[in-house]
Amino acid sequence: MGLVEVNSGSISLDGTILSEQQAHQIPKNGIGYVPQGRRLFSELTVEENLKMGLLVRGSSMDVLDWALSLFPVLKTRMKQRSGTLSGGEQQMVATARALCLQPKFLLMDEPSEGLMPSMIATIFKTIEKLKTEKVGVLLVEQKIEGTLSVSDRIVFMENGFIREESDPLALTANPEPLARYVGVKARVT
């Protein structure tokens, strides 16, 4: 997201080199970001938080309607201060705000952190819907079963370096990399 200097290589999307841009320019090029810990404007309402997402790329209210269709419960919370929402509702707002950018690609950092199981399921179902909408998703996540269920490709990183790549089917057949890189013996189906 332009906050850390790139040591080598580059990151590009549709021919635009993003790794050379400043942080505030990257969302304008179609990259949405759902940060770990949500980072909402807690004193603003849900509606105000979502409109912040609309402003970045000049998105229309139709985009807001689309984002709200993924999280219908937010329609009843639009006038509520976001800091008073449950953790799951805050995660919905953070995700919907990023979607208000009309992203081509969405970065999601630990979206299931601190959420109850039903909300985690909602997050993973939303990722599945985004795939059908042709929105690319880079998911940083430790919930193995959910991650495997929505992923086309799995990349294991260690200290900033890609150590191994796989796909969900290969990891189902041989879950050893999960134990090595994530430190869990996952129940994969």
C-alpha positions, -999 to +999 in steps of 0.1 A: +000+000+000+030+023-004+039+025+033+070+004+032+099+008+008+103-019-018+137-036-016+136-053-049+112-061-078+080-042-085+042-045-081+020-036-110-017-038-120-029-034-156+005-019-166+007+006-138+037+002-115+021+006-081+053+001-061+066+035-074+035+054-062+027+071-030+003+055-006-026+079-014-024+072-051-027+034-049-064+032-041-071+055-071-057+027-092-082+002-080-065-014-050-088-017-019-074-025+015-091-040+045-065-036+073-060-059+103-079-044+132-104-027+108-092+009+115-125+026+111-132+063+119-149+053+152-166+087+158-181+087+123-213+068+114-214+037+093-227+058+064-199+084+068-172+057+069-186+041+037-188+075+019-151+080+026-146+050+004-168+065-023-148+097-023-114+082-032-124+072-068-156+093-072-178+062-070-215+065-074-242+056-049-248+025-070-215+012-057-226+018-022-258-001-028-237-030-042-214-030-012-245-029+012-260-058-008-231-079+005-237-069+041-275-062+044-273-057+082-254-025+076-284-009+060-300-008+095-269+006+111-261+036+087-267+063+113-249+044+141-214+054+152-190+028+139-172+026+172-203+012+189-206-017+165-197-053+173-164-066+160-181-085+132-201-054+122-170-033+122-153-059+099-183-056+075-179-018+075-142-020+068-148-044+040-177-025+025-156+008+027-129-008+007-154-021-018-168+014-023-136+021-042-148-003-069-115-022-065-100-044-092-080-060-064-087-062-026-060-068+000-075-083+032-053-086+063-065-111+089-102-103+083-114-131+106-093-119+136-114-118+168-146-127+151-171-154+161-175-184+138-207-172+121-191-139+112-160-157+099-183-177+076-198-145+064-164-130+055-154-161+036-188-162+017-182-125+008-148-134-006-165-161-028-190-135-041-161-112-049-145-139-070-177-141-091-176-103-095-140-106-109-125-088-079-090-103-072-084-109-035-050-112-017-059-127+017-035-128+046-051-152+070-045-180+095-079-196+095-068-225+073-101-242+065-117-210+053-087-199+034-084-232+016-121-230+007-119-197-011-083-197-025-071-206-060-035-204-049-017-205-015+016-187-009+037-192+022+058-163+032+085-161+059+104-130+068+091-112+037+102-139+013+080-164-006+091-198+005+066-221-011+035-220-033+007-245-036-030-249-044-057-260-020-060-295-036-023-302-032-024-290+005-054-313+011-033-342-001-002-331+017-008-306+046+028-307+058+035-271+046+007-259+068+024-274+098+057-260+088+047-224+079+015-218+099+023-241+128-009-260+127-020-295+118-051-285+098-081-306+093-085-302+055-113-317+036 
